[in-house]
Amino acid sequence: MSSTMPKITVTIENEQPTTLEQYEEQEVEITCPVATQDQILNESNKEVAIQDHSYGPTGSSSKRSSRPITQAELQSIVTGLEQQAKGDAANE
């Protein structure tokens, strides 16, 4: 097992070089998603995520741990996801 964390690199390609001066200040209206404003929709979305995608606690009375995840726990999760991805690729 490797002790280094996976590295994600994002490359933005643009045909013409741009500088900060080329952009004008613009006023942009930002609105929150509807589910953050509608409690019934939010609860429905949570249930779909739990039921269809095994996300979050299994019951509404369950509470998530407030402690930070350890490096060992994170590495275990990453290793499990890597193994799952290899299995999924083999099944394609």
C-alpha positions in Angstrom: 0.0 0.0 0.0 1.4 3.4 -1.0 1.7 6.0 1.7 1.2 8.9 -0.7 -2.1 10.5 -1.4 -3.6 10.5 -4.9 -2.9 13.7 -6.8 -5.5 15.4 -8.9 -4.4 17.8 -11.6 -6.7 20.2 -13.4 -5.6 21.7 -16.7 -7.5 24.5 -18.4 -6.7 24.9 -22.0 -7.4 28.1 -23.9 -6.5 28.8 -27.5 -5.7 32.4 -26.7 -3.8 33.5 -23.7 -5.8 35.6 -21.3 -4.9 38.1 -18.6 -6.8 39.3 -15.6 -7.2 42.7 -17.2 -9.3 41.2 -20.0 -12.1 40.5 -17.6 -14.6 43.1 -16.5 -16.2 43.1 -13.1 -19.7 41.7 -13.5 -22.5 41.5 -11.1 -23.8 38.0 -10.9 -27.0 36.9 -9.2 -26.4 33.8 -7.1 -29.4 31.8 -5.9 -29.4 28.8 -3.6 -30.6 25.5 -4.9 -34.3 25.0 -4.3 -33.7 22.0 -2.0 -31.9 24.3 0.4 -35.0 26.4 0.7 -37.7 23.6 0.6 -37.4 21.3 3.6 -39.7 18.7 2.1 -37.7 18.5 -1.1 -34.5 18.4 0.9 -35.7 15.4 3.0 -36.9 13.7 -0.2 -33.5 14.1 -1.8 -31.8 12.8 1.3 -34.0 9.7 1.3 -33.2 9.1 -2.4 -29.5 9.4 -1.7 -29.7 7.0 1.3 -31.9 4.4 -0.4 -30.5 4.5 -4.0 -26.9 5.3 -3.3 -26.2 4.0 0.2 -25.3 7.5 1.3 -25.4 8.8 4.9 -27.0 7.3 8.0 -29.6 4.6 7.7 -32.0 6.2 10.1 -33.1 9.7 10.9 -32.0 9.3 14.5 -28.4 8.3 13.5 -25.8 11.0 14.0 -22.6 11.3 12.1 -19.3 11.4 14.1 -18.0 14.9 14.7 -14.4 13.7 15.0 -12.1 14.2 12.0 -11.2 11.2 9.9 -7.7 9.7 10.5 -5.1 9.3 7.8 -5.4 5.5 8.2 -9.2 5.7 7.7 -8.8 7.9 4.7 -6.2 5.5 3.2 -8.5 2.6 3.8 -11.4 4.4 2.0 -9.1 5.3 -0.9 -7.8 1.7 -1.2 -11.4 0.4 -1.1 -12.5 2.8 -3.9 -9.4 1.9 -6.0 -10.2 -1.9 -5.6 -13.9 -1.2 -6.4 -12.9 0.8 -9.6 -10.6 -2.0 -10.7 -13.5 -4.5 -10.2 -15.9 -2.3 -12.1 -13.4 -1.9 -15.0 -12.9 -5.6 -15.2 -16.6 -6.2 -15.5 -17.0 -3.8 -18.4 
